[in-house]
Amino acid sequence: TQERILGSINMKLNSVQEAIAMAFVTPSLPGLGVAGGFAFQVQDLGGSGLANLQNAASDMVDAGNSQSAIGRMYSSFRAGVPQLFLNIDRDQVKEMRVSLGEVFNTLQAYLGSMYVNDFNKFGRIYQVMVQADSEYRAEIEDIRSLEVRNAMGEMVPLGAVVEVEEILGPQTITHYNIYPSAKIMGSAAPGVSSGRAMELVEQMAQKTLPQSMGFEWTDISYQQKVSAGSAGPIFALSILLVYLMLAAQYESWSLPISVVMAVPTALFGAVGGVLLRGMDNNVYTQIGIVLLIGLSTKTAILIVEFAKVQHEEGKSVFDAAVTGARLRFRAVLMTAFSFILGVIPLVVASGAGAESRQVLGTSVFGGMLFATGLSVALIPMWYYLIQRVTEWFFPPKNRPD
């Protein structure tokens, strides 16, 4: 699985002493962040300095890694990275008649890279870039030995105009919403939803971060936070859509209610299946729930529609409900189990992307299995109750009691 692969890779990377290396999953939505899981920015709101910012970020990482609900938290921000500071003596540059721009161009060309031109070959355009070989830019003396041409055409070593100092400083300085920030990424433990992990991180931030520090969600976590609570309205609108379509089909406002009542049984089965397998309620579970709204109502329609026909032909509500359940029992099982057996490969999926397929398959499998087992008994009951209440308020005309 994905967790085992990441675990084995990170165990090997932990043995690297020269660097901090780690493996992480790609984001679920390309372009929103560089890794999967959650991400947030610790912000220096009070101007405490980069050293204090790193301490606050490290405290958050330590607090997160001590929580069982969080798989791992890490940050690449470092305020004390070894660096080389080049102090250029501008007076000496003028005295030796060296152009300051040529000094910078020499440093860029040798230590970094510099674009020269383009050339065409084999019908394609290639760029020419110059850069010193790695062995000639590995030591401080390599910088001092670089040469630049002065106005008289003489080669002047950079060591004559440049002093190299070893300092400590941040590798990169990032700002998030104006404030200096340190990005922290992490993931929830297996079986823990990302929403629960984010709630735990917010609680840790309130206890761990000093008053001069704050934090904000970023990348896909920001989108999840903004859209939090939207799943309920989406499910409600899905059920409403099904209800309105059935109301138009049966020309009745009450009859579709008995069909829609199959949805709660499917939801219980989906949530129960996911919890039994120790999975979390993520976006794939929610997709499965939306899918179950249509599948469970389709199964209920087989019973309700036949019972409606029987009632219109003169049978009582009770007899129509019993007849519909008895005669459509085989059709319900055939329709439901053809789908249930079809999603078994998703339930036992393996390989790349297996986690998402397993969650989707488990939610749909459990929901349909649970709904099928109860629909044969509950749907006729709901049809009988709702139809009796409807006929009590609106007695039918020219229909036997």
Secondary structure per residue as TSV (DSSP state, phi and psi in degrees):
chain	resnum	aa	ss	phi	psi
A	1	T	-	360.0	172.4
A	2	Q	H	-62.5	-40.6
A	3	E	H	-64.9	-40.3
A	4	R	H	-66.7	-40.3
A	5	I	H	-63.5	-46.2
A	6	L	H	-63.3	-39.8
A	7	G	H	-62.5	-43.7
A	8	S	H	-67.5	-38.6
A	9	I	H	-67.4	-44.6
A	10	N	H	-66.2	-31.5
A	11	M	H	-63.3	-40.0
A	12	K	H	-70.8	-37.5
A	13	L	H	-70.7	-26.4
A	14	N	T	-65.9	-20.8
A	15	S	T	-80.0	-8.1
A	16	V	-	-77.1	117.0
A	17	Q	S	-88.6	-23.9
A	18	E	S	-80.3	-13.2
A	19	A	S	-154.0	168.2
A	20	I	-	-102.7	110.2
A	21	A	-	-125.5	145.5
A	22	M	-	-156.3	157.3
A	23	A	-	-110.5	145.0
A	24	F	-	-147.7	161.7
A	25	V	-	-80.0	155.9
A	26	T	-	-74.8	155.4
A	27	P	-	-65.6	149.1
A	28	S	S	-66.9	-28.4
A	29	L	S	-115.8	109.9
A	30	P	T	-57.3	133.9
A	31	G	T	101.2	-21.7
A	32	L	S	-98.2	84.2
A	33	G	-	91.1	177.0
A	34	V	S	-110.1	-7.8
A	35	A	S	-146.6	157.0
A	36	G	S	-75.6	173.9
A	37	G	S	91.8	-155.4
A	38	F	E	-106.0	159.7
A	39	A	E	-148.4	140.0
A	40	F	E	-148.5	162.4
A	41	Q	E	-114.2	125.2
A	42	V	E	-86.1	124.0
A	43	Q	E	-110.8	139.8
A	44	D	E	-89.4	89.0
A	45	L	T	-76.5	-26.7
A	46	G	T	-103.2	7.8
A	47	G	-	66.6	41.0
A	48	S	-	-76.2	-16.1
A	49	G	-	108.2	159.4
A	50	L	H	-69.7	-31.8
A	51	A	H	-64.5	-44.1
A	52	N	H	-67.6	-32.0
A	53	L	H	-64.6	-42.0
A	54	Q	H	-64.9	-39.6
A	55	N	H	-62.4	-41.1
A	56	A	H	-65.9	-41.1
A	57	A	H	-65.9	-39.3
A	58	S	H	-65.9	-38.0
A	59	D	H	-63.6	-38.9
A	60	M	H	-66.3	-41.3
A	61	V	H	-64.0	-44.3
A	62	D	H	-63.6	-40.9
A	63	A	H	-66.3	-38.2
A	64	G	H	-69.2	-40.5
A	65	N	H	-70.3	-15.0
A	66	S	T	-87.3	-5.1
A	67	Q	-	-92.7	134.0
A	68	S	T	-72.0	-22.7
A	69	A	T	-80.8	-8.9
A	70	I	E	-113.0	126.1
A	71	G	E	-68.1	-52.0
A	72	R	E	-163.4	143.1
A	73	M	E	-129.1	142.5
A	74	Y	E	-155.2	158.8
A	75	S	E	-142.2	139.5
A	76	S	-	-94.6	2.5
A	77	F	-	-75.2	129.3
A	78	R	-	-136.4	126.6
A	79	A	S	-92.6	-8.3
A	80	G	-	-125.5	54.1
A	81	V	E	-85.1	131.6
A	82	P	E	-58.6	130.6
A	83	Q	E	-138.8	164.8
A	84	L	E	-113.1	126.5
A	85	F	E	-107.4	124.0
A	86	L	E	-99.8	113.4
A	87	N	E	-98.9	106.3
A	88	I	E	-88.8	124.4
A	89	D	-	-81.8	98.8
A	90	R	H	-69.1	-32.4
A	91	D	H	-64.8	-41.3
A	92	Q	H	-66.8	-34.4
A	93	V	H	-62.0	-44.5
A	94	K	H	-66.7	-40.0
A	95	E	H	-63.6	-35.8
A	96	M	T	-90.5	9.3
A	97	R	T	55.0	45.8
A	98	V	-	-107.9	136.6
A	99	S	-	-74.3	130.5
A	100	L	H	-63.3	-34.7
A	101	G	H	-64.1	-36.4
A	102	E	H	-67.1	-31.9
A	103	V	H	-63.2	-47.1
A	104	F	H	-66.9	-38.9
A	105	N	H	-63.8	-37.4
A	106	T	H	-65.9	-44.4
A	107	L	H	-61.8	-41.4
A	108	Q	H	-66.4	-44.4
A	109	A	H	-67.1	-40.3
A	110	Y	H	-83.6	-46.4
A	111	L	H	-86.3	-35.8
A	112	G	S	-103.0	-110.5
A	113	S	-	-164.3	158.7
A	114	M	E	-141.2	137.0
A	115	Y	E	-77.6	134.5
A	116	V	E	-105.8	-64.9
A	117	N	E	-165.1	-172.8
A	118	D	E	-118.2	156.5
A	119	F	E	-145.0	152.7
A	120	N	E	-100.8	135.1
A	121	K	E	-158.8	135.7
A	122	F	T	57.1	33.3
A	123	G	T	76.0	12.3
A	124	R	E	-128.2	159.6
A	125	I	E	-103.8	128.7
A	126	Y	E	-118.6	146.5
A	127	Q	E	-96.1	145.9
A	128	V	E	-105.5	118.5
A	129	M	E	-121.4	137.7
A	130	V	E	-110.6	143.9
A	131	Q	-	-164.9	145.6
A	132	A	-	-70.5	146.4
A	133	D	-	-63.2	153.2
A	134	S	G	-58.4	-35.0
A	135	E	G	-71.2	-15.9
A	136	Y	G	-100.4	9.5
A	137	R	S	-141.9	36.3
A	138	A	S	-102.5	-20.6
A	139	E	S	-121.8	162.3
A	140	I	H	-63.6	-36.8
A	141	E	H	-63.5	-25.8
A	142	D	H	-65.0	-31.7
A	143	I	H	-71.7	-43.3
A	144	R	H	-65.9	-27.7
A	145	S	T	-82.7	-8.2
A	146	L	-	-65.4	148.5
A	147	E	E	-122.7	148.5
A	148	V	E	-133.3	144.8
A	149	R	E	-87.1	133.5
A	150	N	-	-92.4	-174.4
A	151	A	T	-67.2	-21.1
A	152	M	T	-92.8	5.4
A	153	G	S	83.8	7.9
A	154	E	-	-90.5	149.6
A	155	M	E	-90.4	122.1
A	156	V	E	-112.3	125.4
A	157	P	E	-69.1	142.7
A	158	L	G	-65.2	-23.2
A	159	G	G	-61.3	-19.1
A	160	A	G	-80.8	-19.5
A	161	V	T	-124.3	-2.9
A	162	V	E	-128.0	136.2
A	163	E	E	-111.3	130.7
A	164	V	E	-104.9	125.3
A	165	E	E	-121.0	143.8
A	166	E	E	-92.6	122.4
A	167	I	E	-131.7	173.7
A	168	L	E	-118.7	136.1
A	169	G	E	-166.1	172.9
A	170	P	-	-72.0	141.5
A	171	Q	S	-67.8	-42.1
A	172	T	-	-139.7	146.4
A	173	I	-	-115.1	113.2
A	174	T	E	-108.0	149.6
A	175	H	E	-123.1	137.3
A	176	Y	E	-126.3	114.6
A	177	N	T	54.0	52.0
A	178	I	T	83.1	-37.1
A	179	Y	E	-84.9	144.8
A	180	P	E	-58.5	139.1
A	181	S	E	-143.8	160.7
A	182	A	E	-128.0	124.5
A	183	K	E	-85.0	134.5
A	184	I	E	-123.6	132.4
A	185	M	E	-120.3	157.5
A	186	G	E	-170.3	-179.5
A	187	S	E	-145.8	154.5
A	188	A	E	-78.0	153.2
A	189	A	-	-69.4	157.0
A	190	P	T	-56.2	133.3
A	191	G	T	86.9	-2.0
A	192	V	-	-111.1	130.1
A	193	S	-	-71.9	155.7
A	194	S	H	-65.3	-33.0
A	195	G	H	-64.0	-41.0
A	196	R	H	-65.4	-40.4
A	197	A	H	-64.2	-39.2
A	198	M	H	-67.1	-38.1
A	199	E	H	-62.1	-39.8
A	200	L	H	-66.3	-38.5
A	201	V	H	-64.1	-40.8
A	202	E	H	-62.9	-39.3
A	203	Q	H	-65.7	-40.4
A	204	M	H	-65.1	-38.1
A	205	A	H	-63.4	-39.0
A	206	Q	H	-65.2	-32.2
A	207	K	H	-89.6	-29.8
A	208	T	H	-96.5	-43.9
A	209	L	S	-74.1	139.9
A	210	P	-	-71.4	173.8
A	211	Q	T	-64.2	-29.8
A	212	S	T	-80.7	-2.9
A	213	M	E	-115.3	147.8
A	214	G	E	-138.1	-179.3
A	215	F	E	-150.8	154.1
A	216	E	E	-141.6	147.3
A	217	W	E	-75.3	150.7
A	218	T	-	-142.4	173.8
A	219	D	H	56.6	-139.1
A	220	I	H	-70.9	-22.8
A	221	S	H	-66.2	-35.5
A	222	Y	H	-63.3	-44.3
A	223	Q	H	-63.1	-38.9
A	224	Q	H	-65.7	-38.8
A	225	K	H	-68.0	-40.4
A	226	V	H	-66.2	-39.7
A	227	S	T	-90.8	8.8
A	228	A	T	-61.2	136.7
A	229	G	T	87.9	-1.3
A	230	S	-	-83.4	-12.7
A	231	A	H	-65.7	-40.4
A	232	G	H	-59.8	-52.0
A	233	P	H	-59.3	-34.4
A	234	I	H	-64.9	-44.7
A	235	F	H	-63.4	-41.0
A	236	A	H	-64.0	-41.5
A	237	L	H	-66.5	-35.2
A	238	S	H	-64.0	-44.7
A	239	I	H	-65.5	-39.4
A	240	L	H	-63.1	-39.9
A	241	L	H	-61.7	-44.9
A	242	V	H	-62.5	-42.3
A	243	Y	H	-62.7	-44.8
A	244	L	H	-66.5	-37.3
A	245	M	H	-65.0	-41.2
A	246	L	H	-69.2	-36.1
A	247	A	H	-63.4	-38.3
A	248	A	H	-70.2	-35.5
A	249	Q	H	-70.1	-45.0
A	250	Y	H	-92.8	-4.2
A	251	E	T	54.1	43.8
A	252	S	-	-150.4	141.8
A	253	W	S	-89.9	-20.8
A	254	S	S	-96.0	-36.8
A	255	L	H	-60.4	-40.2
A	256	P	H	-62.5	-18.7
A	257	I	H	-62.9	-39.2
A	258	S	H	-65.1	-27.4
A	259	V	H	-76.7	-44.3
A	260	V	H	-66.7	-23.3
A	261	M	T	-66.8	-7.7
A	262	A	H	-76.5	-16.9
A	263	V	H	-66.4	-45.1
A	264	P	H	-57.5	-37.8
A	265	T	H	-63.9	-38.3
A	266	A	H	-66.6	-37.8
A	267	L	H	-65.8	-41.5
A	268	F	H	-60.9	-42.3
A	269	G	H	-65.3	-39.6
A	270	A	H	-65.4	-48.6
A	271	V	H	-64.7	-40.7
A	272	G	H	-63.7	-41.4
A	273	G	H	-64.1	-41.0
A	274	V	H	-66.1	-41.5
A	275	L	H	-69.0	-37.4
A	276	L	H	-63.8	-32.2
A	277	R	T	-90.2	4.5
A	278	G	T	70.6	28.2
A	279	M	-	-97.0	165.2
A	280	D	-	-102.1	161.6
A	281	N	-	-84.2	90.2
A	282	N	-	-111.1	-166.7
A	283	V	H	-66.0	-29.0
A	284	Y	H	-72.0	-34.0
A	285	T	H	-63.8	-41.1
A	286	Q	H	-68.2	-35.4
A	287	I	H	-63.7	-41.2
A	288	G	H	-62.6	-36.7
A	289	I	H	-66.3	-42.8
A	290	V	H	-61.5	-39.6
A	291	L	H	-64.6	-37.5
A	292	L	H	-68.1	-27.0
A	293	I	H	-59.9	-42.0
A	294	G	H	-75.5	-39.3
A	295	L	H	-69.0	-42.4
A	296	S	H	-68.5	-39.2
A	297	T	H	-68.4	-32.3
A	298	K	H	-62.9	-39.7
A	299	T	H	-65.8	-40.2
A	300	A	H	-68.2	-32.1
A	301	I	H	-60.7	-36.1
A	302	L	H	-57.4	-36.8
A	303	I	H	-83.9	-47.6
A	304	V	H	-65.6	-41.8
A	305	E	H	-64.3	-41.1
A	306	F	H	-69.0	-39.1
A	307	A	H	-64.1	-37.2
A	308	K	H	-62.5	-42.7
A	309	V	H	-63.7	-43.4
A	310	Q	H	-62.5	-38.8
A	311	H	H	-68.6	-38.1
A	312	E	H	-68.0	-25.1
A	313	E	T	-81.9	-2.3
A	314	G	T	120.9	-7.5
A	315	K	-	-75.8	156.4
A	316	S	-	-69.8	166.3
A	317	V	H	-61.6	-41.7
A	318	F	H	-65.4	-47.8
A	319	D	H	-64.6	-36.9
A	320	A	H	-65.6	-40.4
A	321	A	H	-65.8	-44.1
A	322	V	H	-65.9	-42.6
A	323	T	H	-64.7	-41.2
A	324	G	H	-62.9	-41.5
A	325	A	H	-68.3	-37.0
A	326	R	H	-74.3	-44.5
A	327	L	H	-77.8	-26.9
A	328	R	T	-99.4	7.8
A	329	F	H	-60.4	-47.1
A	330	R	H	-65.9	-41.6
A	331	A	H	-63.8	-38.4
A	332	V	H	-63.2	-46.5
A	333	L	H	-64.8	-42.7
A	334	M	H	-63.4	-44.1
A	335	T	H	-66.3	-44.0
A	336	A	H	-70.6	-47.4
A	337	F	H	-74.1	-23.3
A	338	S	H	-63.8	-36.4
A	339	F	H	-76.8	-41.9
A	340	I	H	-60.2	-45.4
A	341	L	H	-67.8	-28.2
A	342	G	H	-71.4	-25.0
A	343	V	T	-95.5	1.3
A	344	I	H	-58.8	-40.1
A	345	P	H	-57.1	-30.8
A	346	L	H	-72.0	-36.6
A	347	V	H	-64.2	-38.7
A	348	V	T	-106.4	25.5
A	349	A	-	-63.6	152.7
A	350	S	-	-142.9	167.5
A	351	G	S	92.6	-163.1
A	352	A	T	-64.2	132.4
A	353	G	T	73.8	15.3
A	354	A	H	-67.0	-33.0
A	355	E	H	-62.5	-45.8
A	356	S	H	-66.4	-39.5
A	357	R	H	-67.5	-37.7
A	358	Q	H	-65.3	-42.3
A	359	V	H	-64.8	-46.2
A	360	L	H	-63.5	-45.6
A	361	G	H	-65.4	-39.6
A	362	T	H	-66.1	-42.9
A	363	S	H	-64.0	-43.7
A	364	V	H	-71.3	-40.9
A	365	F	H	-62.0	-50.1
A	366	G	H	-65.0	-40.0
A	367	G	H	-65.4	-44.7
A	368	M	H	-69.7	-38.0
A	369	L	H	-64.7	-43.9
A	370	F	H	-69.2	-42.6
A	371	A	H	-67.1	-38.0
A	372	T	H	-65.3	-41.0
A	373	G	H	-66.2	-31.3
A	374	L	H	-98.3	-21.3
A	375	S	H	-62.6	-38.2
A	376	V	H	-60.6	-30.2
A	377	A	H	-96.2	-38.6
A	378	L	H	-83.5	-39.1
A	379	I	H	-62.4	-46.4
A	380	P	H	-59.5	-35.7
A	381	M	H	-65.2	-44.6
A	382	W	H	-64.9	-38.2
A	383	Y	H	-62.0	-44.0
A	384	Y	H	-63.4	-47.4
A	385	L	H	-64.7	-46.8
A	386	I	H	-69.2	-39.3
A	387	Q	H	-67.7	-37.7
A	388	R	H	-65.9	-41.9
A	389	V	H	-64.4	-41.1
A	390	T	H	-62.9	-45.1
A	391	E	H	-72.1	-21.7
A	392	W	H	-71.5	-38.8
A	393	F	H	-80.2	-36.7
A	394	F	S	-126.8	85.7
A	395	P	-	-60.2	135.8
A	396	P	-	-72.4	152.7
A	397	K	S	-100.6	138.7
A	398	N	S	56.1	41.4
A	399	R	-	-132.9	131.1
A	400	P	-	-62.3	148.3
A	401	D	-	-73.7	360.0
